[in-house]
Amino acid sequence: MISFKPFFEKLYLDEVSTYKLIKEHNISSSTINRLKHNKPVSTATVEKLCEVLNCDVYDILEFKPDKKN
């Protein structure tokens, strides 16, 4: 599973609000919602977020293997 938990940690550490991403960088509110719920986003979206936050992909997402019983 892809988790966007690092994205929200990055926002917190850099003191960037989701409001700022929406208003100043044209990231849609639906994209923010998808990130909050770990839903799929395009690689173009990931690229734009990396550019806006000046970071690497691994600073905004992580892979967690599904736990199988």
PAVEX-910855 format. One line per field, with one value per residue (C-alpha): x, y, z negated; residue number from 1; residue in one letter. Coordinates in Angstrom, 3 decimals, padded with zeros to 6 digits. Example, Ala and Ser with C-alpha at 12.3 -4.5 7.8 and 13.67 -1.06 7.14 Angstrom:
2
px <- c(012.300|013.670)
py <- c(-004.500|-001.060)
pz <- c(-007.800|-007.140)
nr <- c(1|2)
rest <- c(A|S)
END
This chain:
69
px <- c(000.000|001.188|000.933|001.095|001.793|005.273|003.579|001.613|004.674|006.608|003.866|003.948|007.740|007.874|004.895|002.973|-000.805|-003.041|-004.830|-001.588|-001.164|-004.693|-004.624|-001.009|000.004|-003.288|-003.365|-007.027|-008.894|-009.898|-006.196|-005.601|-008.558|-007.145|-003.807|-005.492|-007.182|-004.189|-006.036|-004.135|-002.803|-000.995|002.756|002.252|000.656|003.527|005.983|004.177|004.115|007.852|008.499|006.307|007.841|011.346|011.740|012.194|009.406|010.365|009.717|006.017|005.130|006.121|005.346|003.970|003.509|000.045|-000.023|-001.217|-002.481)
py <- c(000.000|003.505|005.878|009.652|010.073|011.496|014.169|015.501|015.296|017.299|019.930|020.193|020.462|023.037|024.931|024.687|024.453|022.542|025.866|027.331|024.364|024.872|028.666|029.380|026.229|025.148|021.726|020.735|020.094|016.702|015.826|016.801|014.622|011.691|012.100|012.202|008.896|007.227|006.988|006.758|009.935|010.324|010.482|013.982|014.984|013.446|015.316|018.632|018.117|017.375|020.562|022.697|021.268|021.032|017.431|013.855|011.349|009.485|012.641|012.501|008.828|005.427|001.844|-000.433|-004.071|-005.460|-007.729|-011.183|-013.683)
pz <- c(000.000|000.778|-002.178|-001.955|-005.669|-004.879|-002.738|-005.692|-007.934|-005.328|-005.232|-009.022|-009.229|-006.426|-007.862|-004.593|-004.782|-002.440|-001.925|-000.549|001.805|003.083|003.426|004.399|006.265|007.850|006.193|006.202|002.977|004.376|004.739|001.099|000.135|002.127|000.357|-003.062|-002.321|-000.621|002.680|005.982|007.565|010.864|011.222|012.639|009.319|007.360|009.573|009.029|005.260|005.275|007.254|004.973|001.785|003.255|002.161|003.311|003.936|000.772|-001.242|-000.372|-000.032|-001.321|-000.428|-003.110|-002.116|-002.785|-005.798|-004.830|-007.385)
nr <- c(1|2|3|4|5|6|7|8|9|10|11|12|13|14|15|16|17|18|19|20|21|22|23|24|25|26|27|28|29|30|31|32|33|34|35|36|37|38|39|40|41|42|43|44|45|46|47|48|49|50|51|52|53|54|55|56|57|58|59|60|61|62|63|64|65|66|67|68|69)
rest <- c(M|I|S|F|K|P|F|F|E|K|L|Y|L|D|E|V|S|T|Y|K|L|I|K|E|H|N|I|S|S|S|T|I|N|R|L|K|H|N|K|P|V|S|T|A|T|V|E|K|L|C|E|V|L|N|C|D|V|Y|D|I|L|E|F|K|P|D|K|K|N)
END
